[in-house]
Amino acid sequence: MDLRFLEAAPSTVEQDAIDAALDGTDCGRDQLLPALHAANDAVGWISEGALNHICRRLSVPPAEAYGVATFYSLFAMEERPRKVVHVCVDLACKVNGAEALAAAQTDYVVRSPCLGVCERAPAALAVEAGVGSEYLMPELPLPQKGDPSLRLLRRVGVVDPSSLDDYRAAGGYAALRNAFLLGPQDVIREVTEAKLMGRGGAAFPTGRKWAATAGQPERPHYLVCNADESEPGTFKDRVLMEGDPFAVIEAMTVAAYATGCTRGYLYIRGEYPQAFTRLQNAIDVARERGFLGTNIMGQPGFEFDIEIRRGAGAYICGEETAIFNSIEGFRGEPRSKPPFPVEKGLFGKPTVVNNVETLANVLLILTEGGQAYQKIGTAQSTGSKLFCVSGTVPRPGVYEVAFGTTLRELLDLAGGVEDLRAVLLGGAAGGFVRPDEIDLPLTMEDARAAGTTLGSGVVLVLDGTVDVGGFLLRIAEFFRDESCGQCVPCRIGTVRQEEALHRIVRREGDSQDLVLLRDVGRVMRDSSICGLGQTAWNAIESAIDRLGVQL
């Protein structure tokens, strides 16, 4: 390959940062994202000289590296101040004064999509080159902290997240020990018997996914923990990663043992600095103490290790095949399926992908058994569920309740709502529930029957003060911005949807704009390559048809 590099040279700071990130690696293309992070973190942007040095080290054509770098919103390709404040202007923050917060900042401001700290809305993340990142809002306690009924959240806010000894004293690594006693096939049997469904939104049976991966003869197998929860209004996985990081590592290790994986990647949002730090500490400590590496916990022949990969601001990378491209050093665009990840996933090998909450449930299954686990919840939706309650509620936060709890009961836990206008379930890709429907049982099956979805667990509350038209417009803008542009229906459709909605909200359109909205929405749903385009019209359609919103 004839690689034509740029003439520019990196600064000493840039070169040292890039070399430090790449030293000790095989300098393959899959190191492109970490190298770009190193340059951006060091000086606040990615210069031509830094990009050139990265390309020489990794033997990647500069044009391709530039295409990858410009794909992510957290990377700056032009010089800017060393300190930048990312102010969230997405759904939960929009209804809680985001614009006022942005106007009050004295530093350089970037208006950002959801930062995943919706319980503290309006949210802001300060990023300073060479220093790091921090949230500009106080950390709020878990609303249910200390509640003896908690299962997934029982250690959060109670156990020191930096201490492996404290984690083990609170029951940590009992699940992995039980897994070794059972053996891989019986671990999968327990997970299948528990009827555990994926908690990322698709609700695919976890046992089936694991069995399909384990049964693939080709080696190696890979495990990917999808911690890129970028759906506006979602922050449950962040709470688990910050508050119980060793549980995430243990759960990944159990999944790897059951499915025959020797390598795991934890793909985490770039906007989660505290979760990243605590998870990296957990991995380092676990490796040092024999809970990662070879012969884990004395189990002969079991080898597994984990590498964290930081995303860089791309909603689409929450899609399982887009994660593969991102890790491999390409633009985070979804792949066509089939082949499915269990057959041909990361690096073309069989891969199992689970999100953080799904994996956390596995620990419960292996400590109490699949039969006992499925007694909680309902026959089809077993176990408990984490819900991200935000918007105009007195006590926003992550709440853990058993499947079957009603929406009214959940809102009561969050302090109740006066003058309720609507509840958005499932985030920007979800649907609305009217005030007269809040006795809806929160289960996968009841949500489907009601024409909505639980999705990733978003429960975004809107009272009578919210401008619903402006709220819907923000949803349309979000999908326009986050479309990867790979397929025409989504690339063009999200733009046309936003344009038509602008005209309608500003009273500049006519009746044909509503017809256009419906036509564009149907085309995106029927012909987009992935879930982003397929669901980009959902919430807007729901507002029109379910709420009777007069746009």
Number of C-alpha atoms within 10 A of each C-alpha: 6 5 12 13 18 16 8 13 15 19 14 10 13 25 19 15 22 25 16 13 18 20 9 8 10 10 16 14 18 19 20 26 23 20 26 23 23 25 28 23 22 21 22 25 24 26 21 19 18 25 29 24 24 27 24 15 18 19 15 22 18 20 15 13 23 18 12 19 24 14 19 20 16 21 20 15 17 10 11 12 13 17 19 18 23 25 26 27 27 28 27 31 29 22 24 21 14 21 16 11 17 22 10 9 12 8 14 14 19 16 15 19 25 29 30 27 29 27 24 22 26 27 29 28 23 17 20 18 17 17 12 12 20 16 20 15 13 8 10 11 10 18 15 19 15 14 10 9 12 17 17 21 25 19 22 22 17 14 18 15 22 19 16 21 11 15 19 14 11 14 13 18 24 15 21 25 15 16 24 17 11 16 12 19 15 14 29 25 18 22 28 20 17 27 22 27 23 22 23 23 18 14 16 14 16 24 21 17 20 26 21 17 27 24 13 18 10 12 11 15 27 26 27 27 27 25 27 30 26 23 25 26 32 29 27 26 27 25 19 22 26 21 25 29 28 28 28 25 28 25 24 30 29 26 28 26 23 23 27 25 27 20 18 24 21 25 25 28 26 20 25 23 19 16 23 23 14 19 26 18 18 23 22 14 17 19 17 11 13 13 23 22 18 17 14 20 16 10 11 9 9 19 19 24 21 22 13 18 20 22 26 23 22 24 27 23 31 24 20 25 23 23 29 27 20 25 24 18 21 21 24 26 25 24 20 10 11 8 11 14 23 23 20 19 24 26 15 15 18 27 29 29 27 23 25 28 25 22 26 22 23 27 28 20 23 22 18 12 18 21 14 14 24 21 12 16 19 18 14 15 23 21 26 22 28 21 26 27 30 32 28 24 21 14 20 25 24 29 22 21 21 20 21 22 18 18 19 18 17 20 21 14 16 20 13 15 16 11 10 17 18 23 26 26 28 26 27 28 25 26 25 29 24 15 15 9 15 17 13 17 18 27 24 22 17 17 18 11 10 12 13 21 26 27 24 32 27 27 28 27 24 24 19 12 11 17 12 20 18 17 18 22 19 21 21 25 20 23 26 23 16 21 22 22 14 14 18 14 22 31 20 15 27 27 19 19 27 21 17 23 27 22 14 20 16 12 10 11 14 11 8 11 19 17 12 15 20 16 13 21 25 17 16 27 21 12 14 20 20 22 16 24 29 20 22 27 28 19 24 28 19 19 22 14 12 16 15 11 13 11 16
